[in-house]
């Protein structure tokens, strides 16, 4: 990724949050690297070096700034170019995938060769995938040391390090201090069930109200809960070969472009995948100026609109199937019944009481049981077929997979057509160019009669058609 020094320096002078996470500045006089929004005294251009990633800055010998804290910067937005592969790989790395598999296996899931993946990643981020992974582990550890009361040993494990000695050695060599030195005051005594807190940054503008309304109208009672501006949900996932479950809570921070995330203690050993999933759910890596420039007048009334993602791809796919040809309210009723019948209870989590049923549980459920919940026979068969493929690892419903192959697999399941596959791609796979052309709401918003017409009109909005869908749905609702 080529960076123009003059353009980067002007962005640094403006301290504009729109450039946050797009590049980093290494200051040769201090050997520290910063975010473009850092409020320390601006260095001279002659003393600045610009890097496409925090990992590239660290590879050049710079340490992270303790004031602007590069670990808090938002990620890059995925685009329809060679950079998209590198960006999706980075998100998989940030989710801790290289702690669970080797790079060739990750490349195979992305549908490319190991060699090609290394090349495009180096071009975009300026370092190898493994070097990037090491920096992400160190930055997460730095974040936990700064913001949590976890003991150093727990910080090392939560950040993905296999041993305390390896963690201490790398931290000292990269940051020239011991992990304990980062804590300027003794760790306070806290209750063992105290939540972990994280600040998740985004690039403004951010249309929080539209995203909140979309998600709250589709909220699954027992699994999710909205109270005013606060979102809470139950969590079940597997990380590093171990199951984890608990709860999380998200709300906007009124004084800065960030969301506040709190995690229950049951998720302390699964922080990397939880952080990336929350970023996906709330579309925090989006670059709204870049998208709105392509959408033009379509984006004028709702600048900064986000595409609601999903925390769990299987959960979203189940909701999409049950939402076929019925109202949002009817779909929500069916999903609520499914959770009540097949979901596992989650004790001591406040208003969220159940975990969403796992793919293995749904796959093992008889069609007659689903029929008792009011789910039609054909949809029951579709749900079970989907669950079987997810449970056995054949179908990967998360961003950073082989998109064409995933869409083909989805549409090979009886009961999943192009609309459902595109909706899943839009929300579960975070594909920014997803476009459910046969959607009735799009027909009405665009004045079209068929999918061919909507598809033709949508070409002007590539590669951000998923954002165009959100604008069109709201235009239709407003009228």
Residue pairs with C-beta under 8 A, 6 or more apart in sequence:
1 52
1 83
1 123
1 124
1 125
1 126
3 23
3 50
3 51
3 52
5 45
5 48
5 50
8 23
8 25
8 36
8 48
8 50
9 45
9 48
11 19
11 22
11 23
11 36
12 25
12 36
12 38
12 42
12 48
13 42
14 36
15 36
15 37
15 38
15 39
16 36
16 37
17 37
17 201
17 203
17 204
17 257
18 203
18 204
18 287
18 288
18 289
19 36
19 37
20 35
20 36
20 37
20 73
20 74
20 201
20 203
21 35
21 73
21 74
21 75
21 76
21 201
21 203
21 285
22 36
22 76
22 287
23 36
23 50
23 51
23 52
24 33
24 34
24 35
24 50
24 51
24 52
24 53
24 54
24 56
24 57
24 70
24 73
25 33
25 34
25 35
25 36
25 38
25 43
25 48
25 49
25 50
25 51
26 32
26 33
26 48
26 49
26 50
26 51
26 57
26 60
26 62
27 33
27 34
27 43
27 47
27 48
27 49
27 62
28 47
28 48
28 49
29 43
29 47
30 43
31 61
31 62
31 63
32 62
32 63
32 64
32 65
33 51
33 54
33 57
33 58
33 62
33 63
33 64
33 65
33 70
34 40
34 65
34 67
34 68
34 70
35 65
35 68
35 69
35 70
35 72
35 73
37 68
38 65
38 67
38 68
39 67
39 68
40 65
40 67
40 68
49 57
49 60
49 62
51 57
51 60
51 126
52 124
52 125
52 126
53 90
53 125
53 126
53 127
53 132
53 135
54 64
54 70
54 71
54 73
54 135
54 139
55 125
55 126
55 127
55 131
55 132
55 134
55 135
55 136
56 125
56 126
56 127
57 70
58 64
58 135
58 138
58 174
59 126
59 127
59 131
63 174
63 175
63 176
64 70
64 71
64 139
64 142
64 175
69 142
69 143
69 146
70 139
71 139
71 140
71 142
71 143
72 143
72 199
72 201
72 258
73 201
74 200
74 201
74 202
74 203
74 279
74 284
74 285
75 87
75 90
75 91
75 94
75 279
75 284
75 285
76 83
76 87
76 90
76 285
76 287
77 87
77 285
77 286
77 287
77 290
77 291
77 432
78 84
78 87
78 88
78 91
78 285
78 399
78 430
78 432
79 87
79 290
79 432
79 463
80 432
80 433
80 462
80 463
81 463
82 120
82 123
82 124
83 120
83 124
85 110
85 112
85 117
85 120
85 121
86 120
86 121
86 123
86 124
86 125
87 124
88 110
88 399
88 400
89 106
89 110
89 117
89 121
89 129
89 400
90 121
90 124
90 125
90 132
91 276
91 280
91 285
91 399
91 400
92 98
92 106
92 110
92 400
93 129
93 132
93 133
93 136
94 136
94 272
94 275
94 276
95 272
95 273
95 275
95 276
95 277
96 160
96 239
96 240
96 272
96 273
97 106
98 106
98 129
98 130
98 133
99 133
99 160
99 240
99 272
100 239
100 240
100 241
103 114
103 117
103 118
103 129
103 130
104 114
106 117
106 129
107 113
107 114
107 116
107 117
109 396
109 400
109 401
109 402
110 117
110 400
110 401
110 402
111 401
111 402
111 403
111 404
111 405
117 129
118 128
118 129
121 127
121 128
121 129
121 132
122 128
125 132
127 135
134 170
136 272
137 159
137 160
137 161
138 159
138 170
138 171
138 174
138 175
140 158
140 159
140 160
140 271
140 272
140 275
141 155
141 156
141 159
141 161
141 167
141 171
141 179
142 175
142 182
143 198
144 150
144 155
144 158
144 159
144 196
144 271
145 152
145 155
145 179
145 182
145 183
146 182
146 183
147 196
147 197
147 198
147 199
148 155
148 196
148 197
149 187
149 188
149 190
149 194
150 158
150 196
150 268
151 187
152 164
152 179
152 180
153 164
154 268
155 167
155 179
156 163
156 164
156 167
156 168
156 179
157 269
158 268
158 269
158 271
159 167
159 271
159 272
160 240
160 272
161 167
161 170
167 179
168 178
168 179
171 177
171 178
171 179
172 178
175 182
192 265
193 264
193 265
194 265
195 249
195 262
195 263
195 264
195 265
196 262
196 263
196 265
196 267
196 268
196 271
197 260
197 261
197 262
198 260
198 261
198 262
198 263
198 275
199 253
199 256
199 258
199 259
199 260
199 261
200 258
200 259
200 260
200 261
200 275
200 278
200 279
200 282
200 284
201 256
201 257
201 258
201 284
202 257
202 258
202 259
202 282
202 284
202 285
202 286
203 257
203 286
203 287
203 288
203 289
204 257
204 288
204 304
205 288
205 303
205 304
206 257
206 288
206 304
206 306
207 302
207 303
207 304
207 305
207 306
208 229
208 252
210 302
210 305
210 306
210 470
210 474
211 282
211 283
211 305
211 306
211 308
212 226
212 229
212 231
214 308
214 470
215 224
215 226
215 231
215 308
216 226
216 231
217 328
218 319
218 328
218 331
218 332
219 225
219 226
219 332
220 319
220 332
220 335
220 336
220 339
220 356
221 336
221 339
222 234
222 336
222 339
222 340
222 343
222 352
222 353
222 354
223 233
223 234
223 315
223 339
223 343
223 352
223 354
223 355
223 356
224 231
224 232
224 233
224 234
224 352
225 231
225 232
225 233
225 350
225 351
225 352
226 232
227 351
229 251
229 252
230 249
230 250
230 251
231 249
231 250
231 251
232 247
232 248
232 249
232 250
232 350
232 351
232 352
233 247
233 248
233 311
233 352
234 245
234 246
234 247
234 346
234 349
234 352
234 353
234 354
234 355
234 356
235 244
235 245
235 246
235 247
235 248
235 267
235 274
235 311
235 355
236 243
236 244
236 245
236 312
236 344
236 355
236 356
236 358
237 243
237 244
237 245
237 270
237 273
237 274
237 277
237 312
238 244
239 269
239 270
239 272
239 273
240 269
242 269
244 266
244 267
244 269
244 270
245 266
245 267
245 346
245 355
246 263
246 264
246 265
246 266
246 267
246 346
246 349
247 263
247 264
247 266
247 267
247 346
247 349
247 350
247 352
248 261
248 262
248 263
248 264
248 267
248 274
248 278
249 261
249 262
250 259
250 260
250 261
250 262
250 278
250 282
251 259
251 260
252 258
252 259
252 260
253 259
253 260
259 278
259 282
259 284
261 275
261 278
263 271
263 274
264 349
267 274
277 311
277 312
278 284
278 311
279 285
280 309
280 310
280 311
280 399
280 430
281 308
281 309
281 310
281 311
282 306
282 308
282 309
283 306
283 307
283 308
283 309
283 430
286 306
286 307
288 303
288 304
288 305
291 299
291 432
291 464
291 467
292 299
292 303
292 304
294 461
294 462
294 463
294 464
295 461
295 464
295 467
295 468
295 471
298 461
298 468
298 471
298 472
299 305
299 467
299 471
301 471
301 475
302 470
302 471
302 474
305 467
305 470
305 471
305 474
306 470
307 426
307 427
307 430
307 432
307 466
307 467
307 469
307 470
308 427
309 427
309 428
309 430
310 316
310 427
310 428
312 356
313 390
313 396
313 397
313 398
313 424
313 428
313 429
314 358
314 359
314 386
314 387
314 390
314 397
315 356
316 397
316 424
316 427
316 428
317 386
317 390
317 397
317 410
317 424
317 428
318 335
318 338
318 362
318 383
318 386
319 331
319 335
320 420
320 423
320 424
320 427
321 379
321 382
321 383
321 386
321 415
321 416
321 420
322 331
322 334
322 335
322 338
322 375
322 379
322 383
323 331
324 379
324 415
324 419
324 420
326 334
333 374
334 373
334 374
334 375
337 373
337 374
338 357
338 370
338 373
338 375
339 354
339 356
339 357
340 354
341 369
341 372
341 373
342 357
342 361
342 362
342 365
343 354
343 355
343 356
343 357
344 354
344 355
344 357
345 353
345 354
345 355
346 352
346 353
346 354
346 355
358 391
359 386
359 387
359 388
359 390
359 391
360 387
360 391
361 387
362 383
362 384
362 387
363 384
363 387
363 388
363 390
363 391
365 384
367 377
367 380
367 381
367 384
370 379
370 380
370 383
370 384
371 377
371 380
375 383
378 414
378 415
379 415
381 414
381 415
382 413
382 414
382 415
382 416
385 413
385 414
385 415
386 395
386 413
386 416
389 395
389 409
389 413
390 397
394 409
395 406
395 409
395 410
396 402
396 406
397 406
397 424
397 428
397 429
398 428
398 429
399 429
399 430
399 431
401 429
403 425
403 429
403 431
406 425
406 429
407 421
407 422
407 425
410 416
410 420
410 421
410 424
411 417
411 418
411 421
417 438
418 436
418 437
418 438
418 451
419 436
419 437
419 438
419 439
422 434
422 435
422 436
422 437
423 434
423 436
425 431
425 434
426 434
426 435
426 436
426 466
426 469
431 466
432 463
432 464
432 465
432 466
432 467
433 462
433 463
433 464
433 465
433 466
434 465
434 466
434 469
435 454
435 455
435 458
435 465
435 466
435 468
435 469
436 442
436 469
437 451
437 452
437 454
437 455
437 458
438 450
438 451
438 454
439 454
439 469
441 472
441 473
441 476
441 477
442 448
442 454
442 469
442 472
442 473
442 476
443 449
443 450
443 454
444 476
445 472
445 473
445 475
445 476
446 453
446 454
446 457
446 472
448 454
448 457
458 465
458 468
461 467
461 468
